[in-house]
Amino acid sequence: MTEYVRGLVVRARAGHDKGDFLAVLETGDGWAIIADGKRRPLTKPKRKKLIHLAPTGTVLSEEQMETNRKLRNALRSFMEKG
Protein backbone atom coordinates (compact mmCIF):
# COMPACT_ATOMS: atom_id res chain seq x y z
CA MET A 1 0.00 0.00 0.00
CA THR A 2 1.27 3.45 -0.91
CA GLU A 3 2.05 5.86 1.87
CA TYR A 4 -0.01 9.03 1.56
CA VAL A 5 2.32 11.94 2.20
CA ARG A 6 1.97 15.69 1.74
CA GLY A 7 2.27 16.57 -1.96
CA LEU A 8 1.31 13.15 -3.32
CA VAL A 9 -0.69 13.49 -6.53
CA VAL A 10 -3.82 11.31 -6.47
CA ARG A 11 -6.73 10.62 -8.79
CA ALA A 12 -10.24 10.60 -7.35
CA ARG A 13 -11.95 7.24 -7.94
CA ALA A 14 -15.39 8.21 -6.59
CA GLY A 15 -17.61 11.22 -5.98
CA HIS A 16 -18.23 14.46 -7.85
CA ASP A 17 -14.52 14.84 -8.53
CA LYS A 18 -14.11 11.33 -10.00
CA GLY A 19 -11.22 11.26 -12.48
CA ASP A 20 -9.75 14.55 -11.28
CA PHE A 21 -6.15 14.85 -10.13
CA LEU A 22 -5.57 16.45 -6.74
CA ALA A 23 -2.72 16.88 -4.27
CA VAL A 24 -2.71 15.57 -0.71
CA LEU A 25 -2.28 18.34 1.85
CA GLU A 26 -2.42 16.13 4.93
CA THR A 27 -3.63 12.72 6.04
CA GLY A 28 -5.46 11.39 9.03
CA ASP A 29 -7.01 8.13 10.18
CA GLY A 30 -8.20 6.72 6.83
CA TRP A 31 -8.76 10.19 5.37
CA ALA A 32 -6.82 12.67 3.24
CA ILE A 33 -7.26 16.41 2.88
CA ILE A 34 -6.94 17.20 -0.85
CA ALA A 35 -6.96 20.26 -3.11
CA ASP A 36 -6.55 21.02 -6.81
CA GLY A 37 -6.15 24.81 -6.75
CA LYS A 38 -9.33 25.46 -8.75
CA ARG A 39 -12.58 23.82 -7.66
CA ARG A 40 -10.88 22.89 -4.39
CA PRO A 41 -8.54 25.77 -3.48
CA LEU A 42 -5.93 25.50 -0.74
CA THR A 43 -8.15 27.60 1.53
CA LYS A 44 -11.12 25.21 1.13
CA PRO A 45 -9.73 21.68 0.69
CA LYS A 46 -11.83 18.51 0.59
CA ARG A 47 -11.72 15.61 3.07
CA LYS A 48 -11.86 12.28 1.26
CA LYS A 49 -11.46 8.64 2.28
CA LEU A 50 -8.21 7.03 1.16
CA ILE A 51 -10.13 4.14 -0.42
CA HIS A 52 -11.58 6.64 -2.92
CA LEU A 53 -8.13 7.85 -4.03
CA ALA A 54 -5.68 6.28 -6.48
CA PRO A 55 -2.07 7.41 -5.86
CA THR A 56 0.05 8.27 -8.91
CA GLY A 57 3.42 7.90 -7.22
CA THR A 58 4.41 11.51 -7.93
CA VAL A 59 5.06 13.87 -5.02
CA LEU A 60 4.96 17.64 -5.55
CA SER A 61 7.46 19.92 -3.84
CA GLU A 62 6.41 22.44 -1.20
CA GLU A 63 7.16 25.21 -3.71
CA GLN A 64 4.65 23.73 -6.18
CA MET A 65 2.00 23.80 -3.45
CA GLU A 66 2.55 27.39 -2.25
CA THR A 67 -0.36 28.96 -4.14
CA ASN A 68 -3.44 27.81 -6.02
CA ARG A 69 -1.87 28.92 -9.31
CA LYS A 70 1.33 26.91 -8.74
CA LEU A 71 -0.73 23.89 -7.70
CA ARG A 72 -2.90 24.09 -10.85
CA ASN A 73 0.21 24.36 -13.03
CA ALA A 74 1.80 21.35 -11.33
CA LEU A 75 -1.34 19.25 -11.83
CA ARG A 76 -1.87 20.39 -15.44
CA SER A 77 0.49 17.76 -16.89
CA PHE A 78 -1.60 15.01 -15.24
CA MET A 79 -4.81 16.44 -16.67
CA GLU A 80 -3.34 16.38 -20.18
CA LYS A 81 -2.21 12.74 -19.84
CA GLY A 82 -5.36 11.47 -18.16
PDB file with one MODEL, atoms N, CA, C and O in Angstrom:
MODEL        1
ATOM      1  N   MET A   1       0.848  -1.189   0.000  1.00  0.00           N
ATOM      2  CA  MET A   1       0.000   0.000   0.000  1.00  0.00           C
ATOM      3  C   MET A   1       0.885   1.241   0.000  1.00  0.00           C
ATOM      4  O   MET A   1       1.885   1.304   0.715  1.00  0.00           O
ATOM      5  N   THR A   2       0.511   2.210  -0.798  1.00  0.00           N
ATOM      6  CA  THR A   2       1.267   3.446  -0.912  1.00  0.00           C
ATOM      7  C   THR A   2       1.073   4.309   0.323  1.00  0.00           C
ATOM      8  O   THR A   2      -0.022   4.386   0.880  1.00  0.00           O
ATOM      9  N   GLU A   3       2.145   4.950   0.740  1.00  0.00           N
ATOM     10  CA  GLU A   3       2.054   5.864   1.874  1.00  0.00           C
ATOM     11  C   GLU A   3       1.581   7.218   1.351  1.00  0.00           C
ATOM     12  O   GLU A   3       2.156   7.768   0.412  1.00  0.00           O
ATOM     13  N   TYR A   4       0.540   7.739   1.962  1.00  0.00           N
ATOM     14  CA  TYR A   4      -0.007   9.026   1.560  1.00  0.00           C
ATOM     15  C   TYR A   4       0.721  10.123   2.319  1.00  0.00           C
ATOM     16  O   TYR A   4       0.547  10.282   3.527  1.00  0.00           O
ATOM     17  N   VAL A   5       1.533  10.874   1.597  1.00  0.00           N
ATOM     18  CA  VAL A   5       2.325  11.942   2.198  1.00  0.00           C
ATOM     19  C   VAL A   5       1.913  13.280   1.587  1.00  0.00           C
ATOM     20  O   VAL A   5       1.269  13.322   0.539  1.00  0.00           O
ATOM     21  N   ARG A   6       2.288  14.361   2.246  1.00  0.00           N
ATOM     22  CA  ARG A   6       1.969  15.695   1.736  1.00  0.00           C
ATOM     23  C   ARG A   6       2.602  15.882   0.359  1.00  0.00           C
ATOM     24  O   ARG A   6       3.793  15.633   0.173  1.00  0.00           O
ATOM     25  N   GLY A   7       1.788  16.325  -0.607  1.00  0.00           N
ATOM     26  CA  GLY A   7       2.271  16.570  -1.957  1.00  0.00           C
ATOM     27  C   GLY A   7       2.018  15.434  -2.926  1.00  0.00           C
ATOM     28  O   GLY A   7       2.216  15.599  -4.130  1.00  0.00           O
ATOM     29  N   LEU A   8       1.586  14.284  -2.432  1.00  0.00           N
ATOM     30  CA  LEU A   8       1.308  13.153  -3.319  1.00  0.00           C
ATOM     31  C   LEU A   8       0.163  13.494  -4.266  1.00  0.00           C
ATOM     32  O   LEU A   8      -0.888  13.963  -3.829  1.00  0.00           O
ATOM     33  N   VAL A   9       0.361  13.263  -5.546  1.00  0.00           N
ATOM     34  CA  VAL A   9      -0.692  13.489  -6.532  1.00  0.00           C
ATOM     35  C   VAL A   9      -1.563  12.234  -6.584  1.00  0.00           C
ATOM     36  O   VAL A   9      -1.061  11.121  -6.740  1.00  0.00           O
ATOM     37  N   VAL A  10      -2.874  12.432  -6.451  1.00  0.00           N
ATOM     38  CA  VAL A  10      -3.817  11.314  -6.466  1.00  0.00           C
ATOM     39  C   VAL A  10      -4.913  11.584  -7.482  1.00  0.00           C
ATOM     40  O   VAL A  10      -5.152  12.724  -7.881  1.00  0.00           O
ATOM     41  N   ARG A  11      -5.578  10.500  -7.895  1.00  0.00           N
ATOM     42  CA  ARG A  11      -6.728  10.619  -8.791  1.00  0.00           C
ATOM     43  C   ARG A  11      -7.952  10.154  -8.017  1.00  0.00           C
ATOM     44  O   ARG A  11      -7.941   9.090  -7.397  1.00  0.00           O
ATOM     45  N   ALA A  12      -9.008  10.960  -8.058  1.00  0.00           N
ATOM     46  CA  ALA A  12     -10.236  10.599  -7.351  1.00  0.00           C
ATOM     47  C   ALA A  12     -10.930   9.460  -8.091  1.00  0.00           C
ATOM     48  O   ALA A  12     -11.132   9.525  -9.304  1.00  0.00           O
ATOM     49  N   ARG A  13     -11.293   8.409  -7.344  1.00  0.00           N
ATOM     50  CA  ARG A  13     -11.947   7.241  -7.939  1.00  0.00           C
ATOM     51  C   ARG A  13     -13.451   7.249  -7.705  1.00  0.00           C
ATOM     52  O   ARG A  13     -14.158   6.410  -8.264  1.00  0.00           O
ATOM     53  N   ALA A  14     -13.959   8.171  -6.897  1.00  0.00           N
ATOM     54  CA  ALA A  14     -15.390   8.212  -6.591  1.00  0.00           C
ATOM     55  C   ALA A  14     -15.796   9.631  -6.225  1.00  0.00           C
ATOM     56  O   ALA A  14     -14.965  10.448  -5.827  1.00  0.00           O
ATOM     57  N   GLY A  15     -17.078   9.908  -6.365  1.00  0.00           N
ATOM     58  CA  GLY A  15     -17.613  11.219  -5.980  1.00  0.00           C
ATOM     59  C   GLY A  15     -17.718  12.178  -7.144  1.00  0.00           C
ATOM     60  O   GLY A  15     -17.495  11.810  -8.298  1.00  0.00           O
ATOM     61  N   HIS A  16     -18.062  13.421  -6.823  1.00  0.00           N
ATOM     62  CA  HIS A  16     -18.231  14.458  -7.846  1.00  0.00           C
ATOM     63  C   HIS A  16     -16.939  14.760  -8.586  1.00  0.00           C
ATOM     64  O   HIS A  16     -16.961  15.182  -9.742  1.00  0.00           O
ATOM     65  N   ASP A  17     -15.822  14.544  -7.922  1.00  0.00           N
ATOM     66  CA  ASP A  17     -14.520  14.837  -8.527  1.00  0.00           C
ATOM     67  C   ASP A  17     -13.857  13.594  -9.131  1.00  0.00           C
ATOM     68  O   ASP A  17     -12.641  13.571  -9.321  1.00  0.00           O
ATOM     69  N   LYS A  18     -14.648  12.570  -9.432  1.00  0.00           N
ATOM     70  CA  LYS A  18     -14.114  11.327  -9.997  1.00  0.00           C
ATOM     71  C   LYS A  18     -13.310  11.608 -11.265  1.00  0.00           C
ATOM     72  O   LYS A  18     -13.782  12.298 -12.168  1.00  0.00           O
ATOM     73  N   GLY A  19     -12.088  11.066 -11.323  1.00  0.00           N
ATOM     74  CA  GLY A  19     -11.225  11.258 -12.481  1.00  0.00           C
ATOM     75  C   GLY A  19     -10.315  12.465 -12.383  1.00  0.00           C
ATOM     76  O   GLY A  19      -9.377  12.592 -13.170  1.00  0.00           O
ATOM     77  N   ASP A  20     -10.569  13.353 -11.436  1.00  0.00           N
ATOM     78  CA  ASP A  20      -9.747  14.552 -11.278  1.00  0.00           C
ATOM     79  C   ASP A  20      -8.457  14.228 -10.527  1.00  0.00           C
ATOM     80  O   ASP A  20      -8.411  13.322  -9.696  1.00  0.00           O
ATOM     81  N   PHE A  21      -7.416  14.989 -10.841  1.00  0.00           N
ATOM     82  CA  PHE A  21      -6.149  14.855 -10.129  1.00  0.00           C
ATOM     83  C   PHE A  21      -6.069  15.930  -9.063  1.00  0.00           C
ATOM     84  O   PHE A  21      -6.366  17.097  -9.323  1.00  0.00           O
ATOM     85  N   LEU A  22      -5.669  15.538  -7.870  1.00  0.00           N
ATOM     86  CA  LEU A  22      -5.574  16.447  -6.744  1.00  0.00           C
ATOM     87  C   LEU A  22      -4.288  16.156  -5.976  1.00  0.00           C
ATOM     88  O   LEU A  22      -3.655  15.122  -6.184  1.00  0.00           O
ATOM     89  N   ALA A  23      -3.908  17.066  -5.093  1.00  0.00           N
ATOM     90  CA  ALA A  23      -2.718  16.882  -4.273  1.00  0.00           C
ATOM     91  C   ALA A  23      -3.125  16.702  -2.819  1.00  0.00           C
ATOM     92  O   ALA A  23      -4.038  17.371  -2.335  1.00  0.00           O
ATOM     93  N   VAL A  24      -2.453  15.806  -2.132  1.00  0.00           N
ATOM     94  CA  VAL A  24      -2.714  15.569  -0.711  1.00  0.00           C
ATOM     95  C   VAL A  24      -2.045  16.674   0.103  1.00  0.00           C
ATOM     96  O   VAL A  24      -0.853  16.938  -0.055  1.00  0.00           O
ATOM     97  N   LEU A  25      -2.823  17.315   0.972  1.00  0.00           N
ATOM     98  CA  LEU A  25      -2.278  18.344   1.851  1.00  0.00           C
ATOM     99  C   LEU A  25      -1.898  17.751   3.201  1.00  0.00           C
ATOM    100  O   LEU A  25      -0.876  18.114   3.783  1.00  0.00           O
ATOM    101  N   GLU A  26      -2.726  16.840   3.691  1.00  0.00           N
ATOM    102  CA  GLU A  26      -2.418  16.131   4.932  1.00  0.00           C
ATOM    103  C   GLU A  26      -3.259  14.870   4.997  1.00  0.00           C
ATOM    104  O   GLU A  26      -4.225  14.717   4.250  1.00  0.00           O
ATOM    105  N   THR A  27      -2.886  13.971   5.893  1.00  0.00           N
ATOM    106  CA  THR A  27      -3.630  12.723   6.040  1.00  0.00           C
ATOM    107  C   THR A  27      -3.980  12.504   7.498  1.00  0.00           C
ATOM    108  O   THR A  27      -3.323  13.008   8.409  1.00  0.00           O
ATOM    109  N   GLY A  28      -5.039  11.734   7.683  1.00  0.00           N
ATOM    110  CA  GLY A  28      -5.462  11.388   9.026  1.00  0.00           C
ATOM    111  C   GLY A  28      -5.782   9.916   9.074  1.00  0.00           C
ATOM    112  O   GLY A  28      -5.240   9.134   8.293  1.00  0.00           O
ATOM    113  N   ASP A  29      -6.652   9.531   9.976  1.00  0.00           N
ATOM    114  CA  ASP A  29      -7.011   8.135  10.178  1.00  0.00           C
ATOM    115  C   ASP A  29      -7.959   7.660   9.076  1.00  0.00           C
ATOM    116  O   ASP A  29      -9.178   7.705   9.237  1.00  0.00           O
ATOM    117  N   GLY A  30      -7.386   7.199   7.943  1.00  0.00           N
ATOM    118  CA  GLY A  30      -8.199   6.720   6.831  1.00  0.00           C
ATOM    119  C   GLY A  30      -8.716   7.821   5.923  1.00  0.00           C
ATOM    120  O   GLY A  30      -9.499   7.553   5.012  1.00  0.00           O
ATOM    121  N   TRP A  31      -8.294   9.048   6.156  1.00  0.00           N
ATOM    122  CA  TRP A  31      -8.756  10.192   5.375  1.00  0.00           C
ATOM    123  C   TRP A  31      -7.574  10.967   4.821  1.00  0.00           C
ATOM    124  O   TRP A  31      -6.457  10.861   5.329  1.00  0.00           O
ATOM    125  N   ALA A  32      -7.824  11.750   3.775  1.00  0.00           N
ATOM    126  CA  ALA A  32      -6.823  12.672   3.242  1.00  0.00           C
ATOM    127  C   ALA A  32      -7.508  14.010   2.988  1.00  0.00           C
ATOM    128  O   ALA A  32      -8.677  14.056   2.603  1.00  0.00           O
ATOM    129  N   ILE A  33      -6.784  15.075   3.204  1.00  0.00           N
ATOM    130  CA  ILE A  33      -7.259  16.415   2.876  1.00  0.00           C
ATOM    131  C   ILE A  33      -6.615  16.747   1.535  1.00  0.00           C
ATOM    132  O   ILE A  33      -5.390  16.758   1.420  1.00  0.00           O
ATOM    133  N   ILE A  34      -7.449  17.021   0.507  1.00  0.00           N
ATOM    134  CA  ILE A  34      -6.939  17.197  -0.851  1.00  0.00           C
ATOM    135  C   ILE A  34      -7.398  18.530  -1.447  1.00  0.00           C
ATOM    136  O   ILE A  34      -8.416  19.090  -1.039  1.00  0.00           O
ATOM    137  N   ALA A  35      -6.634  19.022  -2.412  1.00  0.00           N
ATOM    138  CA  ALA A  35      -6.964  20.263  -3.108  1.00  0.00           C
ATOM    139  C   ALA A  35      -6.418  20.190  -4.524  1.00  0.00           C
ATOM    140  O   ALA A  35      -5.463  19.462  -4.798  1.00  0.00           O
ATOM    141  N   ASP A  36      -7.042  20.961  -5.434  1.00  0.00           N
ATOM    142  CA  ASP A  36      -6.550  21.019  -6.812  1.00  0.00           C
ATOM    143  C   ASP A  36      -6.221  22.440  -7.253  1.00  0.00           C
ATOM    144  O   ASP A  36      -5.728  22.633  -8.365  1.00  0.00           O
ATOM    145  N   GLY A  37      -6.481  23.442  -6.412  1.00  0.00           N
ATOM    146  CA  GLY A  37      -6.146  24.814  -6.746  1.00  0.00           C
ATOM    147  C   GLY A  37      -7.212  25.524  -7.556  1.00  0.00           C
ATOM    148  O   GLY A  37      -7.080  26.720  -7.813  1.00  0.00           O
ATOM    149  N   LYS A  38      -8.263  24.831  -7.968  1.00  0.00           N
ATOM    150  CA  LYS A  38      -9.327  25.463  -8.749  1.00  0.00           C
ATOM    151  C   LYS A  38     -10.669  25.245  -8.059  1.00  0.00           C
ATOM    152  O   LYS A  38     -11.127  26.101  -7.302  1.00  0.00           O
ATOM    153  N   ARG A  39     -11.301  24.097  -8.320  1.00  0.00           N
ATOM    154  CA  ARG A  39     -12.580  23.822  -7.658  1.00  0.00           C
ATOM    155  C   ARG A  39     -12.389  23.613  -6.161  1.00  0.00           C
ATOM    156  O   ARG A  39     -13.273  23.920  -5.361  1.00  0.00           O
ATOM    157  N   ARG A  40     -11.237  23.093  -5.797  1.00  0.00           N
ATOM    158  CA  ARG A  40     -10.881  22.887  -4.390  1.00  0.00           C
ATOM    159  C   ARG A  40      -9.599  23.665  -4.105  1.00  0.00           C
ATOM    160  O   ARG A  40      -8.504  23.108  -4.184  1.00  0.00           O
ATOM    161  N   PRO A  41      -9.734  24.962  -3.771  1.00  0.00           N
ATOM    162  CA  PRO A  41      -8.538  25.765  -3.482  1.00  0.00           C
ATOM    163  C   PRO A  41      -7.894  25.359  -2.161  1.00  0.00           C
ATOM    164  O   PRO A  41      -8.492  24.647  -1.354  1.00  0.00           O
ATOM    165  N   LEU A  42      -6.681  25.819  -1.959  1.00  0.00           N
ATOM    166  CA  LEU A  42      -5.934  25.499  -0.743  1.00  0.00           C
ATOM    167  C   LEU A  42      -6.651  25.990   0.514  1.00  0.00           C
ATOM    168  O   LEU A  42      -6.493  25.413   1.590  1.00  0.00           O
ATOM    169  N   THR A  43      -7.439  27.056   0.374  1.00  0.00           N
ATOM    170  CA  THR A  43      -8.153  27.602   1.529  1.00  0.00           C
ATOM    171  C   THR A  43      -9.426  26.835   1.845  1.00  0.00           C
ATOM    172  O   THR A  43      -9.986  26.995   2.930  1.00  0.00           O
ATOM    173  N   LYS A  44      -9.901  25.993   0.907  1.00  0.00           N
ATOM    174  CA  LYS A  44     -11.119  25.207   1.133  1.00  0.00           C
ATOM    175  C   LYS A  44     -10.928  23.797   0.583  1.00  0.00           C
ATOM    176  O   LYS A  44     -11.601  23.405  -0.370  1.00  0.00           O
ATOM    177  N   PRO A  45     -10.009  23.033   1.183  1.00  0.00           N
ATOM    178  CA  PRO A  45      -9.735  21.682   0.686  1.00  0.00           C
ATOM    179  C   PRO A  45     -10.867  20.714   1.007  1.00  0.00           C
ATOM    180  O   PRO A  45     -11.776  21.036   1.773  1.00  0.00           O
ATOM    181  N   LYS A  46     -10.801  19.536   0.417  1.00  0.00           N
ATOM    182  CA  LYS A  46     -11.829  18.506   0.592  1.00  0.00           C
ATOM    183  C   LYS A  46     -11.257  17.358   1.420  1.00  0.00           C
ATOM    184  O   LYS A  46     -10.086  17.004   1.282  1.00  0.00           O
ATOM    185  N   ARG A  47     -12.088  16.785   2.272  1.00  0.00           N
ATOM    186  CA  ARG A  47     -11.719  15.610   3.068  1.00  0.00           C
ATOM    187  C   ARG A  47     -12.288  14.397   2.349  1.00  0.00           C
ATOM    188  O   ARG A  47     -13.487  14.335   2.081  1.00  0.00           O
ATOM    189  N   LYS A  48     -11.427  13.432   2.036  1.00  0.00           N
ATOM    190  CA  LYS A  48     -11.861  12.277   1.263  1.00  0.00           C
ATOM    191  C   LYS A  48     -11.223  11.005   1.821  1.00  0.00           C
ATOM    192  O   LYS A  48     -10.072  11.013   2.257  1.00  0.00           O
ATOM    193  N   LYS A  49     -11.986   9.918   1.800  1.00  0.00           N
ATOM    194  CA  LYS A  49     -11.464   8.640   2.280  1.00  0.00           C
ATOM    195  C   LYS A  49     -10.362   8.143   1.350  1.00  0.00           C
ATOM    196  O   LYS A  49     -10.434   8.312   0.133  1.00  0.00           O
ATOM    197  N   LEU A  50      -9.343   7.528   1.945  1.00  0.00           N
ATOM    198  CA  LEU A  50      -8.213   7.034   1.158  1.00  0.00           C
ATOM    199  C   LEU A  50      -8.638   5.963   0.160  1.00  0.00           C
ATOM    200  O   LEU A  50      -8.028   5.838  -0.902  1.00  0.00           O
ATOM    201  N   ILE A  51      -9.663   5.198   0.478  1.00  0.00           N
ATOM    202  CA  ILE A  51     -10.131   4.137  -0.420  1.00  0.00           C
ATOM    203  C   ILE A  51     -10.667   4.712  -1.739  1.00  0.00           C
ATOM    204  O   ILE A  51     -10.730   4.007  -2.746  1.00  0.00           O
ATOM    205  N   HIS A  52     -11.049   5.992  -1.729  1.00  0.00           N
ATOM    206  CA  HIS A  52     -11.582   6.644  -2.923  1.00  0.00           C
ATOM    207  C   HIS A  52     -10.506   7.370  -3.713  1.00  0.00           C
ATOM    208  O   HIS A  52     -10.820   8.101  -4.652  1.00  0.00           O
ATOM    209  N   LEU A  53      -9.237   7.182  -3.349  1.00  0.00           N
ATOM    210  CA  LEU A  53      -8.129   7.849  -4.028  1.00  0.00           C
ATOM    211  C   LEU A  53      -7.165   6.827  -4.622  1.00  0.00           C
ATOM    212  O   LEU A  53      -6.877   5.799  -4.010  1.00  0.00           O
ATOM    213  N   ALA A  54      -6.674   7.123  -5.816  1.00  0.00           N
ATOM    214  CA  ALA A  54      -5.676   6.276  -6.477  1.00  0.00           C
ATOM    215  C   ALA A  54      -4.371   7.075  -6.570  1.00  0.00           C
ATOM    216  O   ALA A  54      -4.305   8.053  -7.314  1.00  0.00           O
ATOM    217  N   PRO A  55      -3.335   6.676  -5.828  1.00  0.00           N
ATOM    218  CA  PRO A  55      -2.066   7.414  -5.862  1.00  0.00           C
ATOM    219  C   PRO A  55      -1.358   7.257  -7.206  1.00  0.00           C
ATOM    220  O   PRO A  55      -1.416   6.195  -7.826  1.00  0.00           O
ATOM    221  N   THR A  56      -0.691   8.318  -7.651  1.00  0.00           N
ATOM    222  CA  THR A  56       0.047   8.268  -8.913  1.00  0.00           C
ATOM    223  C   THR A  56       1.517   7.945  -8.700  1.00  0.00           C
ATOM    224  O   THR A  56       2.201   7.522  -9.632  1.00  0.00           O
ATOM    225  N   GLY A  57       2.007   8.139  -7.487  1.00  0.00           N
ATOM    226  CA  GLY A  57       3.423   7.895  -7.221  1.00  0.00           C
ATOM    227  C   GLY A  57       4.274   9.147  -7.339  1.00  0.00           C
ATOM    228  O   GLY A  57       5.462   9.116  -7.017  1.00  0.00           O
ATOM    229  N   THR A  58       3.690  10.252  -7.794  1.00  0.00           N
ATOM    230  CA  THR A  58       4.408  11.509  -7.926  1.00  0.00           C
ATOM    231  C   THR A  58       4.143  12.373  -6.701  1.00  0.00           C
ATOM    232  O   THR A  58       3.004  12.488  -6.247  1.00  0.00           O
ATOM    233  N   VAL A  59       5.198  12.980  -6.169  1.00  0.00           N
ATOM    234  CA  VAL A  59       5.063  13.868  -5.020  1.00  0.00           C
ATOM    235  C   VAL A  59       5.514  15.266  -5.438  1.00  0.00           C
ATOM    236  O   VAL A  59       6.621  15.444  -5.946  1.00  0.00           O
ATOM    237  N   LEU A  60       4.653  16.247  -5.221  1.00  0.00           N
ATOM    238  CA  LEU A  60       4.961  17.641  -5.551  1.00  0.00           C
ATOM    239  C   LEU A  60       5.822  18.250  -4.456  1.00  0.00           C
ATOM    240  O   LEU A  60       5.748  17.840  -3.297  1.00  0.00           O
ATOM    241  N   SER A  61       6.640  19.231  -4.827  1.00  0.00           N
ATOM    242  CA  SER A  61       7.460  19.922  -3.839  1.00  0.00           C
ATOM    243  C   SER A  61       6.605  20.948  -3.095  1.00  0.00           C
ATOM    244  O   SER A  61       5.509  21.300  -3.530  1.00  0.00           O
ATOM    245  N   GLU A  62       7.128  21.412  -1.975  1.00  0.00           N
ATOM    246  CA  GLU A  62       6.410  22.438  -1.196  1.00  0.00           C
ATOM    247  C   GLU A  62       6.240  23.704  -2.031  1.00  0.00           C
ATOM    248  O   GLU A  62       5.225  24.391  -1.923  1.00  0.00           O
ATOM    249  N   GLU A  63       7.235  24.011  -2.863  1.00  0.00           N
ATOM    250  CA  GLU A  63       7.161  25.207  -3.707  1.00  0.00           C
ATOM    251  C   GLU A  63       5.989  25.110  -4.690  1.00  0.00           C
ATOM    252  O   GLU A  63       5.316  26.107  -4.952  1.00  0.00           O
ATOM    253  N   GLN A  64       5.745  23.918  -5.230  1.00  0.00           N
ATOM    254  CA  GLN A  64       4.646  23.729  -6.178  1.00  0.00           C
ATOM    255  C   GLN A  64       3.286  23.821  -5.498  1.00  0.00           C
ATOM    256  O   GLN A  64       2.263  23.941  -6.173  1.00  0.00           O
ATOM    257  N   MET A  65       3.265  23.765  -4.179  1.00  0.00           N
ATOM    258  CA  MET A  65       2.003  23.797  -3.447  1.00  0.00           C
ATOM    259  C   MET A  65       1.813  25.097  -2.667  1.00  0.00           C
ATOM    260  O   MET A  65       0.945  25.178  -1.799  1.00  0.00           O
ATOM    261  N   GLU A  66       2.627  26.119  -2.975  1.00  0.00           N
ATOM    262  CA  GLU A  66       2.553  27.388  -2.249  1.00  0.00           C
ATOM    263  C   GLU A  66       1.262  28.136  -2.506  1.00  0.00           C
ATOM    264  O   GLU A  66       0.647  28.650  -1.571  1.00  0.00           O
ATOM    265  N   THR A  67       0.839  28.206  -3.766  1.00  0.00           N
ATOM    266  CA  THR A  67      -0.357  28.963  -4.138  1.00  0.00           C
ATOM    267  C   THR A  67      -1.255  28.097  -5.010  1.00  0.00           C
ATOM    268  O   THR A  67      -0.833  27.062  -5.526  1.00  0.00           O
ATOM    269  N   ASN A  68      -2.503  28.537  -5.164  1.00  0.00           N
ATOM    270  CA  ASN A  68      -3.436  27.811  -6.023  1.00  0.00           C
ATOM    271  C   ASN A  68      -2.941  27.770  -7.459  1.00  0.00           C
ATOM    272  O   ASN A  68      -3.085  26.751  -8.133  1.00  0.00           O
ATOM    273  N   ARG A  69      -2.364  28.854  -7.931  1.00  0.00           N
ATOM    274  CA  ARG A  69      -1.865  28.915  -9.313  1.00  0.00           C
ATOM    275  C   ARG A  69      -0.738  27.904  -9.538  1.00  0.00           C
ATOM    276  O   ARG A  69      -0.732  27.184 -10.536  1.00  0.00           O
ATOM    277  N   LYS A  70       0.209  27.856  -8.605  1.00  0.00           N
ATOM    278  CA  LYS A  70       1.327  26.911  -8.736  1.00  0.00           C
ATOM    279  C   LYS A  70       0.824  25.475  -8.664  1.00  0.00           C
ATOM    280  O   LYS A  70       1.329  24.600  -9.367  1.00  0.00           O
ATOM    281  N   LEU A  71      -0.166  25.234  -7.819  1.00  0.00           N
ATOM    282  CA  LEU A  71      -0.728  23.892  -7.698  1.00  0.00           C
ATOM    283  C   LEU A  71      -1.430  23.479  -8.989  1.00  0.00           C
ATOM    284  O   LEU A  71      -1.250  22.356  -9.460  1.00  0.00           O
ATOM    285  N   ARG A  72      -2.227  24.379  -9.563  1.00  0.00           N
ATOM    286  CA  ARG A  72      -2.900  24.090 -10.848  1.00  0.00           C
ATOM    287  C   ARG A  72      -1.887  23.785 -11.932  1.00  0.00           C
ATOM    288  O   ARG A  72      -2.062  22.837 -12.698  1.00  0.00           O
ATOM    289  N   ASN A  73      -0.824  24.582 -12.005  1.00  0.00           N
ATOM    290  CA  ASN A  73       0.208  24.364 -13.026  1.00  0.00           C
ATOM    291  C   ASN A  73       0.906  23.025 -12.838  1.00  0.00           C
ATOM    292  O   ASN A  73       1.231  22.354 -13.817  1.00  0.00           O
ATOM    293  N   ALA A  74       1.139  22.632 -11.597  1.00  0.00           N
ATOM    294  CA  ALA A  74       1.801  21.346 -11.326  1.00  0.00           C
ATOM    295  C   ALA A  74       0.898  20.177 -11.701  1.00  0.00           C
ATOM    296  O   ALA A  74       1.388  19.143 -12.153  1.00  0.00           O
ATOM    297  N   LEU A  75      -0.400  20.323 -11.522  1.00  0.00           N
ATOM    298  CA  LEU A  75      -1.343  19.253 -11.834  1.00  0.00           C
ATOM    299  C   LEU A  75      -1.758  19.222 -13.309  1.00  0.00           C
ATOM    300  O   LEU A  75      -2.343  18.243 -13.771  1.00  0.00           O
ATOM    301  N   ARG A  76      -1.457  20.280 -14.035  1.00  0.00           N
ATOM    302  CA  ARG A  76      -1.870  20.393 -15.443  1.00  0.00           C
ATOM    303  C   ARG A  76      -1.337  19.242 -16.299  1.00  0.00           C
ATOM    304  O   ARG A  76      -2.055  18.730 -17.159  1.00  0.00           O
ATOM    305  N   SER A  77      -0.089  18.832 -16.073  1.00  0.00           N
ATOM    306  CA  SER A  77       0.488  17.758 -16.891  1.00  0.00           C
ATOM    307  C   SER A  77      -0.263  16.443 -16.687  1.00  0.00           C
ATOM    308  O   SER A  77      -0.351  15.633 -17.609  1.00  0.00           O
ATOM    309  N   PHE A  78      -0.807  16.224 -15.482  1.00  0.00           N
ATOM    310  CA  PHE A  78      -1.596  15.008 -15.240  1.00  0.00           C
ATOM    311  C   PHE A  78      -2.930  15.086 -15.966  1.00  0.00           C
ATOM    312  O   PHE A  78      -3.414  14.086 -16.496  1.00  0.00           O
ATOM    313  N   MET A  79      -3.520  16.265 -15.989  1.00  0.00           N
ATOM    314  CA  MET A  79      -4.811  16.436 -16.667  1.00  0.00           C
ATOM    315  C   MET A  79      -4.681  16.144 -18.164  1.00  0.00           C
ATOM    316  O   MET A  79      -5.569  15.547 -18.772  1.00  0.00           O
ATOM    317  N   GLU A  80      -3.554  16.578 -18.745  1.00  0.00           N
ATOM    318  CA  GLU A  80      -3.344  16.377 -20.175  1.00  0.00           C
ATOM    319  C   GLU A  80      -3.131  14.899 -20.513  1.00  0.00           C
ATOM    320  O   GLU A  80      -3.563  14.431 -21.567  1.00  0.00           O
ATOM    321  N   LYS A  81      -2.459  14.163 -19.610  1.00  0.00           N
ATOM    322  CA  LYS A  81      -2.211  12.741 -19.838  1.00  0.00           C
ATOM    323  C   LYS A  81      -3.471  11.930 -19.649  1.00  0.00           C
ATOM    324  O   LYS A  81      -3.786  11.040 -20.440  1.00  0.00           O
ATOM    325  N   GLY A  82      -4.207  12.261 -18.555  1.00  0.00           N
ATOM    326  CA  GLY A  82      -5.363  11.469 -18.161  1.00  0.00           C
ATOM    327  C   GLY A  82      -6.504  11.601 -19.096  1.00  0.00           C
ATOM    328  O   GLY A  82      -7.549  10.985 -18.886  1.00  0.00           O
TER     329      GLY A  82
ENDMDL
END
